[in-house]
């Protein structure tokens, strides 16, 4: 079962939770019982080593504005 990372928009708590595919974000609440939570994909504990695979935000946008 996949574990997803969440951050609470109300108190800023970061937590992780098992989620079934049938569950929606509306059922997720933070440890302090707030329901304004947001799913995050960057897990600080997860490090990808080797194989040339890494995640970066600095992808350049492709500008092909060649007008004829
Ligand atoms: Zn909270």
PDB file of the backbone (N, CA, C, O) and the ligand in Angstrom, with CONECT records:
HET     ZN  A 101       1
ATOM      1  N   UNK A   1       0.856  -1.201   0.000  1.00  0.00           N
ATOM      2  CA  UNK A   1       0.000   0.000   0.000  1.00  0.00           C
ATOM      3  C   UNK A   1       0.885   1.242   0.000  1.00  0.00           C
ATOM      4  O   UNK A   1       1.834   1.328   0.779  1.00  0.00           O
ATOM      5  N   UNK A   2       0.590   2.172  -0.841  1.00  0.00           N
ATOM      6  CA  UNK A   2       1.464   3.342  -0.913  1.00  0.00           C
ATOM      7  C   UNK A   2       1.278   4.279   0.275  1.00  0.00           C
ATOM      8  O   UNK A   2       0.191   4.414   0.836  1.00  0.00           O
ATOM      9  N   UNK A   3       2.357   4.900   0.622  1.00  0.00           N
ATOM     10  CA  UNK A   3       2.322   5.911   1.670  1.00  0.00           C
ATOM     11  C   UNK A   3       2.523   7.268   1.031  1.00  0.00           C
ATOM     12  O   UNK A   3       3.443   7.464   0.237  1.00  0.00           O
ATOM     13  N   UNK A   4       1.670   8.189   1.378  1.00  0.00           N
ATOM     14  CA  UNK A   4       1.782   9.528   0.817  1.00  0.00           C
ATOM     15  C   UNK A   4       2.160  10.508   1.904  1.00  0.00           C
ATOM     16  O   UNK A   4       1.839  10.327   3.079  1.00  0.00           O
ATOM     17  N   UNK A   5       2.844  11.537   1.485  1.00  0.00           N
ATOM     18  CA  UNK A   5       3.243  12.580   2.416  1.00  0.00           C
ATOM     19  C   UNK A   5       2.286  13.753   2.297  1.00  0.00           C
ATOM     20  O   UNK A   5       1.857  14.138   1.209  1.00  0.00           O
ATOM     21  N   UNK A   6       1.972  14.300   3.450  1.00  0.00           N
ATOM     22  CA  UNK A   6       1.055  15.427   3.484  1.00  0.00           C
ATOM     23  C   UNK A   6       1.649  16.531   4.338  1.00  0.00           C
ATOM     24  O   UNK A   6       2.485  16.299   5.211  1.00  0.00           O
ATOM     25  N   UNK A   7       1.193  17.723   4.059  1.00  0.00           N
ATOM     26  CA  UNK A   7       1.502  18.841   4.940  1.00  0.00           C
ATOM     27  C   UNK A   7       0.187  19.540   5.260  1.00  0.00           C
ATOM     28  O   UNK A   7      -0.661  19.731   4.388  1.00  0.00           O
ATOM     29  N   UNK A   8       0.037  19.910   6.505  1.00  0.00           N
ATOM     30  CA  UNK A   8      -1.184  20.566   6.935  1.00  0.00           C
ATOM     31  C   UNK A   8      -1.080  22.050   6.629  1.00  0.00           C
ATOM     32  O   UNK A   8      -0.099  22.707   6.978  1.00  0.00           O
ATOM     33  N   UNK A   9      -2.095  22.557   5.980  1.00  0.00           N
ATOM     34  CA  UNK A   9      -2.081  23.976   5.640  1.00  0.00           C
ATOM     35  C   UNK A   9      -2.428  24.843   6.844  1.00  0.00           C
ATOM     36  O   UNK A   9      -2.164  26.046   6.847  1.00  0.00           O
ATOM     37  N   UNK A  10      -3.008  24.243   7.845  1.00  0.00           N
ATOM     38  CA  UNK A  10      -3.431  25.010   9.010  1.00  0.00           C
ATOM     39  C   UNK A  10      -2.303  25.158  10.023  1.00  0.00           C
ATOM     40  O   UNK A  10      -2.012  26.267  10.471  1.00  0.00           O
ATOM     41  N   UNK A  11      -1.669  24.049  10.385  1.00  0.00           N
ATOM     42  CA  UNK A  11      -0.638  24.116  11.426  1.00  0.00           C
ATOM     43  C   UNK A  11       0.750  23.792  10.884  1.00  0.00           C
ATOM     44  O   UNK A  11       1.742  23.927  11.600  1.00  0.00           O
ATOM     45  N   UNK A  12       0.828  23.372   9.643  1.00  0.00           N
ATOM     46  CA  UNK A  12       2.124  23.123   9.036  1.00  0.00           C
ATOM     47  C   UNK A  12       2.736  21.784   9.379  1.00  0.00           C
ATOM     48  O   UNK A  12       3.900  21.537   9.064  1.00  0.00           O
ATOM     49  N   UNK A  13       1.978  20.923  10.014  1.00  0.00           N
ATOM     50  CA  UNK A  13       2.507  19.602  10.348  1.00  0.00           C
ATOM     51  C   UNK A  13       2.745  18.784   9.094  1.00  0.00           C
ATOM     52  O   UNK A  13       1.954  18.795   8.151  1.00  0.00           O
ATOM     53  N   UNK A  14       3.853  18.080   9.116  1.00  0.00           N
ATOM     54  CA  UNK A  14       4.115  17.150   8.033  1.00  0.00           C
ATOM     55  C   UNK A  14       3.902  15.738   8.553  1.00  0.00           C
ATOM     56  O   UNK A  14       4.378  15.370   9.627  1.00  0.00           O
ATOM     57  N   UNK A  15       3.190  14.974   7.782  1.00  0.00           N
ATOM     58  CA  UNK A  15       2.911  13.613   8.210  1.00  0.00           C
ATOM     59  C   UNK A  15       2.724  12.743   6.991  1.00  0.00           C
ATOM     60  O   UNK A  15       2.588  13.226   5.867  1.00  0.00           O
ATOM     61  N   UNK A  16       2.722  11.458   7.239  1.00  0.00           N
ATOM     62  CA  UNK A  16       2.489  10.551   6.136  1.00  0.00           C
ATOM     63  C   UNK A  16       1.371   9.592   6.490  1.00  0.00           C
ATOM     64  O   UNK A  16       1.108   9.318   7.661  1.00  0.00           O
ATOM     65  N   UNK A  17       0.736   9.103   5.482  1.00  0.00           N
ATOM     66  CA  UNK A  17      -0.457   8.309   5.708  1.00  0.00           C
ATOM     67  C   UNK A  17      -0.596   7.285   4.604  1.00  0.00           C
ATOM     68  O   UNK A  17      -0.316   7.546   3.434  1.00  0.00           O
ATOM     69  N   UNK A  18      -1.035   6.121   5.013  1.00  0.00           N
ATOM     70  CA  UNK A  18      -1.421   5.150   4.003  1.00  0.00           C
ATOM     71  C   UNK A  18      -2.710   5.602   3.352  1.00  0.00           C
ATOM     72  O   UNK A  18      -3.618   6.105   4.015  1.00  0.00           O
ATOM     73  N   UNK A  19      -2.775   5.421   2.072  1.00  0.00           N
ATOM     74  CA  UNK A  19      -4.014   5.774   1.389  1.00  0.00           C
ATOM     75  C   UNK A  19      -4.393   4.679   0.427  1.00  0.00           C
ATOM     76  O   UNK A  19      -3.596   4.283  -0.423  1.00  0.00           O
ATOM     77  N   UNK A  20      -5.589   4.195   0.556  1.00  0.00           N
ATOM     78  CA  UNK A  20      -6.104   3.315  -0.474  1.00  0.00           C
ATOM     79  C   UNK A  20      -6.492   4.156  -1.678  1.00  0.00           C
ATOM     80  O   UNK A  20      -6.700   5.366  -1.593  1.00  0.00           O
ATOM     81  N   UNK A  21      -6.580   3.470  -2.781  1.00  0.00           N
ATOM     82  CA  UNK A  21      -6.920   4.195  -3.997  1.00  0.00           C
ATOM     83  C   UNK A  21      -8.334   4.765  -3.939  1.00  0.00           C
ATOM     84  O   UNK A  21      -8.653   5.748  -4.607  1.00  0.00           O
ATOM     85  N   UNK A  22      -9.154   4.143  -3.143  1.00  0.00           N
ATOM     86  CA  UNK A  22     -10.534   4.597  -3.060  1.00  0.00           C
ATOM     87  C   UNK A  22     -10.682   5.793  -2.133  1.00  0.00           C
ATOM     88  O   UNK A  22     -11.717   6.459  -2.125  1.00  0.00           O
ATOM     89  N   UNK A  23      -9.644   6.061  -1.355  1.00  0.00           N
ATOM     90  CA  UNK A  23      -9.744   7.179  -0.430  1.00  0.00           C
ATOM     91  C   UNK A  23      -9.413   8.486  -1.138  1.00  0.00           C
ATOM     92  O   UNK A  23      -8.595   8.518  -2.057  1.00  0.00           O
ATOM     93  N   UNK A  24     -10.034   9.522  -0.713  1.00  0.00           N
ATOM     94  CA  UNK A  24      -9.752  10.819  -1.294  1.00  0.00           C
ATOM     95  C   UNK A  24      -9.071  11.700  -0.261  1.00  0.00           C
ATOM     96  O   UNK A  24      -9.006  11.367   0.922  1.00  0.00           O
ATOM     97  N   UNK A  25      -8.571  12.819  -0.730  1.00  0.00           N
ATOM     98  CA  UNK A  25      -7.916  13.762   0.163  1.00  0.00           C
ATOM     99  C   UNK A  25      -8.864  14.298   1.225  1.00  0.00           C
ATOM    100  O   UNK A  25      -8.433  14.762   2.280  1.00  0.00           O
ATOM    101  N   UNK A  26     -10.139  14.230   0.942  1.00  0.00           N
ATOM    102  CA  UNK A  26     -11.106  14.789   1.876  1.00  0.00           C
ATOM    103  C   UNK A  26     -11.174  14.004   3.172  1.00  0.00           C
ATOM    104  O   UNK A  26     -11.655  14.503   4.190  1.00  0.00           O
ATOM    105  N   UNK A  27     -10.688  12.772   3.127  1.00  0.00           N
ATOM    106  CA  UNK A  27     -10.742  11.949   4.328  1.00  0.00           C
ATOM    107  C   UNK A  27      -9.486  12.083   5.164  1.00  0.00           C
ATOM    108  O   UNK A  27      -9.407  11.540   6.266  1.00  0.00           O
ATOM    109  N   UNK A  28      -8.504  12.802   4.647  1.00  0.00           N
ATOM    110  CA  UNK A  28      -7.221  12.900   5.336  1.00  0.00           C
ATOM    111  C   UNK A  28      -7.238  14.078   6.286  1.00  0.00           C
ATOM    112  O   UNK A  28      -7.648  15.180   5.923  1.00  0.00           O
ATOM    113  N   UNK A  29      -6.794  13.838   7.492  1.00  0.00           N
ATOM    114  CA  UNK A  29      -6.616  14.953   8.409  1.00  0.00           C
ATOM    115  C   UNK A  29      -5.278  14.833   9.106  1.00  0.00           C
ATOM    116  O   UNK A  29      -4.728  13.742   9.256  1.00  0.00           O
ATOM    117  N   UNK A  30      -4.773  15.963   9.525  1.00  0.00           N
ATOM    118  CA  UNK A  30      -3.465  16.012  10.132  1.00  0.00           C
ATOM    119  C   UNK A  30      -3.538  15.500  11.569  1.00  0.00           C
ATOM    120  O   UNK A  30      -4.630  15.336  12.114  1.00  0.00           O
ATOM    121  N   UNK A  31      -2.381  15.249  12.183  1.00  0.00           N
ATOM    122  CA  UNK A  31      -2.393  14.752  13.567  1.00  0.00           C
ATOM    123  C   UNK A  31      -3.133  15.666  14.539  1.00  0.00           C
ATOM    124  O   UNK A  31      -3.552  15.237  15.614  1.00  0.00           O
ATOM    125  N   UNK A  32      -3.284  16.904  14.156  1.00  0.00           N
ATOM    126  CA  UNK A  32      -4.029  17.834  15.000  1.00  0.00           C
ATOM    127  C   UNK A  32      -5.477  18.001  14.542  1.00  0.00           C
ATOM    128  O   UNK A  32      -6.189  18.911  14.969  1.00  0.00           O
ATOM    129  N   UNK A  33      -5.880  17.099  13.668  1.00  0.00           N
ATOM    130  CA  UNK A  33      -7.273  17.023  13.245  1.00  0.00           C
ATOM    131  C   UNK A  33      -7.730  18.203  12.401  1.00  0.00           C
ATOM    132  O   UNK A  33      -8.899  18.587  12.429  1.00  0.00           O
ATOM    133  N   UNK A  34      -6.808  18.764  11.663  1.00  0.00           N
ATOM    134  CA  UNK A  34      -7.211  19.726  10.657  1.00  0.00           C
ATOM    135  C   UNK A  34      -7.469  18.982   9.354  1.00  0.00           C
ATOM    136  O   UNK A  34      -6.899  17.921   9.099  1.00  0.00           O
ATOM    137  N   UNK A  35      -8.311  19.541   8.565  1.00  0.00           N
ATOM    138  CA  UNK A  35      -8.651  18.865   7.310  1.00  0.00           C
ATOM    139  C   UNK A  35      -8.108  19.587   6.090  1.00  0.00           C
ATOM    140  O   UNK A  35      -8.272  19.120   4.963  1.00  0.00           O
ATOM    141  N   UNK A  36      -7.464  20.720   6.310  1.00  0.00           N
ATOM    142  CA  UNK A  36      -6.872  21.446   5.190  1.00  0.00           C
ATOM    143  C   UNK A  36      -5.467  20.913   4.959  1.00  0.00           C
ATOM    144  O   UNK A  36      -4.478  21.530   5.356  1.00  0.00           O
ATOM    145  N   UNK A  37      -5.396  19.773   4.319  1.00  0.00           N
ATOM    146  CA  UNK A  37      -4.099  19.170   4.085  1.00  0.00           C
ATOM    147  C   UNK A  37      -3.795  19.142   2.596  1.00  0.00           C
ATOM    148  O   UNK A  37      -4.685  19.152   1.746  1.00  0.00           O
ATOM    149  N   UNK A  38      -2.521  19.109   2.325  1.00  0.00           N
ATOM    150  CA  UNK A  38      -2.067  19.136   0.940  1.00  0.00           C
ATOM    151  C   UNK A  38      -1.072  18.000   0.751  1.00  0.00           C
ATOM    152  O   UNK A  38      -0.223  17.757   1.608  1.00  0.00           O
ATOM    153  N   UNK A  39      -1.181  17.321  -0.354  1.00  0.00           N
ATOM    154  CA  UNK A  39      -0.272  16.228  -0.609  1.00  0.00           C
ATOM    155  C   UNK A  39       1.041  16.765  -1.154  1.00  0.00           C
ATOM    156  O   UNK A  39       1.044  17.648  -2.011  1.00  0.00           O
ATOM    157  N   UNK A  40       2.127  16.252  -0.675  1.00  0.00           N
ATOM    158  CA  UNK A  40       3.430  16.672  -1.163  1.00  0.00           C
ATOM    159  C   UNK A  40       4.152  15.469  -1.735  1.00  0.00           C
ATOM    160  O   UNK A  40       3.977  14.344  -1.266  1.00  0.00           O
ATOM    161  N   UNK A  41       4.946  15.707  -2.728  1.00  0.00           N
ATOM    162  CA  UNK A  41       5.610  14.615  -3.426  1.00  0.00           C
ATOM    163  C   UNK A  41       7.088  14.528  -3.082  1.00  0.00           C
ATOM    164  O   UNK A  41       7.727  13.515  -3.364  1.00  0.00           O
ATOM    165  N   UNK A  42       7.632  15.558  -2.486  1.00  0.00           N
ATOM    166  CA  UNK A  42       9.044  15.535  -2.147  1.00  0.00           C
ATOM    167  C   UNK A  42       9.206  15.040  -0.719  1.00  0.00           C
ATOM    168  O   UNK A  42       8.934  15.761   0.241  1.00  0.00           O
ATOM    169  N   UNK A  43       9.645  13.819  -0.601  1.00  0.00           N
ATOM    170  CA  UNK A  43       9.882  13.262   0.724  1.00  0.00           C
ATOM    171  C   UNK A  43      11.330  13.518   1.116  1.00  0.00           C
ATOM    172  O   UNK A  43      12.239  13.018   0.453  1.00  0.00           O
ATOM    173  N   UNK A  44      11.566  14.275   2.166  1.00  0.00           N
ATOM    174  CA  UNK A  44      12.940  14.624   2.548  1.00  0.00           C
ATOM    175  C   UNK A  44      13.783  13.414   2.898  1.00  0.00           C
ATOM    176  O   UNK A  44      15.007  13.461   2.779  1.00  0.00           O
ATOM    177  N   UNK A  45      13.160  12.345   3.323  1.00  0.00           N
ATOM    178  CA  UNK A  45      13.918  11.178   3.758  1.00  0.00           C
ATOM    179  C   UNK A  45      14.348  10.307   2.578  1.00  0.00           C
ATOM    180  O   UNK A  45      15.218   9.446   2.709  1.00  0.00           O
ATOM    181  N   UNK A  46      13.738  10.542   1.455  1.00  0.00           N
ATOM    182  CA  UNK A  46      14.018   9.689   0.308  1.00  0.00           C
ATOM    183  C   UNK A  46      15.130  10.294  -0.531  1.00  0.00           C
ATOM    184  O   UNK A  46      15.028  11.435  -0.982  1.00  0.00           O
ATOM    185  N   UNK A  47      16.174   9.538  -0.736  1.00  0.00           N
ATOM    186  CA  UNK A  47      17.289   9.997  -1.553  1.00  0.00           C
ATOM    187  C   UNK A  47      17.505   8.992  -2.678  1.00  0.00           C
ATOM    188  O   UNK A  47      17.656   7.793  -2.441  1.00  0.00           O
ATOM    189  N   UNK A  48      17.517   9.489  -3.871  1.00  0.00           N
ATOM    190  CA  UNK A  48      17.788   8.622  -5.003  1.00  0.00           C
ATOM    191  C   UNK A  48      19.285   8.619  -5.276  1.00  0.00           C
ATOM    192  O   UNK A  48      19.891   9.661  -5.528  1.00  0.00           O
ATOM    193  N   UNK A  49      19.857   7.448  -5.222  1.00  0.00           N
ATOM    194  CA  UNK A  49      21.299   7.360  -5.413  1.00  0.00           C
ATOM    195  C   UNK A  49      21.606   6.698  -6.747  1.00  0.00           C
ATOM    196  O   UNK A  49      21.023   5.673  -7.099  1.00  0.00           O
ATOM    197  N   UNK A  50      22.507   7.287  -7.462  1.00  0.00           N
ATOM    198  CA  UNK A  50      23.027   6.668  -8.666  1.00  0.00           C
ATOM    199  C   UNK A  50      22.002   6.534  -9.770  1.00  0.00           C
ATOM    200  O   UNK A  50      20.915   7.108  -9.706  1.00  0.00           O
ATOM    201  N   UNK A  51      22.359   5.776 -10.769  1.00  0.00           N
ATOM    202  CA  UNK A  51      21.534   5.499 -11.924  1.00  0.00           C
ATOM    203  C   UNK A  51      21.166   6.754 -12.712  1.00  0.00           C
ATOM    204  O   UNK A  51      20.364   6.693 -13.644  1.00  0.00           O
ATOM    205  N   UNK A  52      21.745   7.870 -12.343  1.00  0.00           N
ATOM    206  CA  UNK A  52      21.519   9.098 -13.094  1.00  0.00           C
ATOM    207  C   UNK A  52      20.116   9.630 -12.974  1.00  0.00           C
ATOM    208  O   UNK A  52      19.693  10.476 -13.762  1.00  0.00           O
ATOM    209  N   UNK A  53      19.404   9.147 -12.006  1.00  0.00           N
ATOM    210  CA  UNK A  53      18.039   9.632 -11.850  1.00  0.00           C
ATOM    211  C   UNK A  53      17.994  10.646 -10.730  1.00  0.00           C
ATOM    212  O   UNK A  53      18.379  10.361  -9.596  1.00  0.00           O
ATOM    213  N   UNK A  54      17.530  11.802 -11.054  1.00  0.00           N
ATOM    214  CA  UNK A  54      17.363  12.802 -10.026  1.00  0.00           C
ATOM    215  C   UNK A  54      16.204  13.717 -10.387  1.00  0.00           C
ATOM    216  O   UNK A  54      15.773  13.780 -11.538  1.00  0.00           O
ATOM    217  N   UNK A  55      15.718  14.412  -9.396  1.00  0.00           N
ATOM    218  CA  UNK A  55      14.595  15.310  -9.600  1.00  0.00           C
ATOM    219  C   UNK A  55      15.101  16.735  -9.512  1.00  0.00           C
ATOM    220  O   UNK A  55      15.839  17.095  -8.594  1.00  0.00           O
ATOM    221  N   UNK A  56      14.704  17.519 -10.456  1.00  0.00           N
ATOM    222  CA  UNK A  56      15.129  18.905 -10.429  1.00  0.00           C
ATOM    223  C   UNK A  56      13.985  19.813 -10.822  1.00  0.00           C
ATOM    224  O   UNK A  56      13.099  19.435 -11.589  1.00  0.00           O
ATOM    225  N   UNK A  57      14.019  20.989 -10.295  1.00  0.00           N
ATOM    226  CA  UNK A  57      12.987  21.961 -10.632  1.00  0.00           C
ATOM    227  C   UNK A  57      13.442  22.889 -11.742  1.00  0.00           C
ATOM    228  O   UNK A  57      12.669  23.702 -12.249  1.00  0.00           O
ATOM    229  N   UNK A  58      14.695  22.758 -12.109  1.00  0.00           N
ATOM    230  CA  UNK A  58      15.277  23.760 -12.992  1.00  0.00           C
ATOM    231  C   UNK A  58      15.217  23.335 -14.450  1.00  0.00           C
ATOM    232  O   UNK A  58      16.148  23.567 -15.221  1.00  0.00           O
ATOM    233  N   UNK A  59      14.129  22.722 -14.805  1.00  0.00           N
ATOM    234  CA  UNK A  59      13.975  22.395 -16.215  1.00  0.00           C
ATOM    235  C   UNK A  59      13.715  23.670 -17.020  1.00  0.00           C
ATOM    236  O   UNK A  59      12.906  24.515 -16.638  1.00  0.00           O
ATOM    237  N   UNK A  60      14.400  23.778 -18.105  1.00  0.00           N
ATOM    238  CA  UNK A  60      14.211  24.958 -18.930  1.00  0.00           C
ATOM    239  C   UNK A  60      12.944  24.795 -19.767  1.00  0.00           C
ATOM    240  O   UNK A  60      12.687  23.725 -20.319  1.00  0.00           O
ATOM    241  N   UNK A  61      12.176  25.840 -19.853  1.00  0.00           N
ATOM    242  CA  UNK A  61      11.000  25.765 -20.730  1.00  0.00           C
ATOM    243  C   UNK A  61      11.431  25.744 -22.193  1.00  0.00           C
ATOM    244  O   UNK A  61      12.400  26.387 -22.596  1.00  0.00           O
ATOM    245  N   UNK A  62      10.691  25.000 -22.945  1.00  0.00           N
ATOM    246  CA  UNK A  62      11.013  24.876 -24.362  1.00  0.00           C
ATOM    247  C   UNK A  62      10.301  25.989 -25.134  1.00  0.00           C
ATOM    248  O   UNK A  62       9.075  26.030 -25.238  1.00  0.00           O
ATOM    249  N   UNK A  63      11.101  26.856 -25.647  1.00  0.00           N
ATOM    250  CA  UNK A  63      10.529  27.980 -26.395  1.00  0.00           C
ATOM    251  C   UNK A  63      10.747  27.744 -27.880  1.00  0.00           C
ATOM    252  O   UNK A  63      11.847  27.918 -28.403  1.00  0.00           O
ATOM    253  N   UNK A  64       9.702  27.356 -28.525  1.00  0.00           N
ATOM    254  CA  UNK A  64       9.782  27.186 -29.971  1.00  0.00           C
ATOM    255  C   UNK A  64       8.836  28.183 -30.633  1.00  0.00           C
ATOM    256  O   UNK A  64       7.890  27.813 -31.328  1.00  0.00           O
ATOM    257  N   UNK A  65       9.119  29.427 -30.398  1.00  0.00           N
ATOM    258  CA  UNK A  65       8.271  30.484 -30.939  1.00  0.00           C
ATOM    259  C   UNK A  65       8.787  30.922 -32.299  1.00  0.00           C
ATOM    260  O   UNK A  65       9.085  32.095 -32.520  1.00  0.00           O
ATOM    261  N   UNK A  66       8.887  29.971 -33.192  1.00  0.00           N
ATOM    262  CA  UNK A  66       9.360  30.302 -34.525  1.00  0.00           C
ATOM    263  C   UNK A  66       8.172  30.630 -35.424  1.00  0.00           C
ATOM    264  O   UNK A  66       7.461  29.747 -35.904  1.00  0.00           O
ATOM    265  N   UNK A  67       7.987  31.907 -35.631  1.00  0.00           N
ATOM    266  CA  UNK A  67       6.882  32.326 -36.475  1.00  0.00           C
ATOM    267  C   UNK A  67       7.335  32.433 -37.912  1.00  0.00           C
ATOM    268  O   UNK A  67       8.418  32.958 -38.171  1.00  0.00           O
ATOM    269  N   UNK A  68       6.566  31.966 -38.828  1.00  0.00           N
ATOM    270  CA  UNK A  68       6.964  31.964 -40.213  1.00  0.00           C
ATOM    271  C   UNK A  68       6.305  33.098 -40.991  1.00  0.00           C
ATOM    272  O   UNK A  68       6.537  33.240 -42.191  1.00  0.00           O
TER     273      UNK A  68
HETATM  274 ZN    ZN A 101      -2.917  20.672  11.292  1.00  0.00          ZN
END
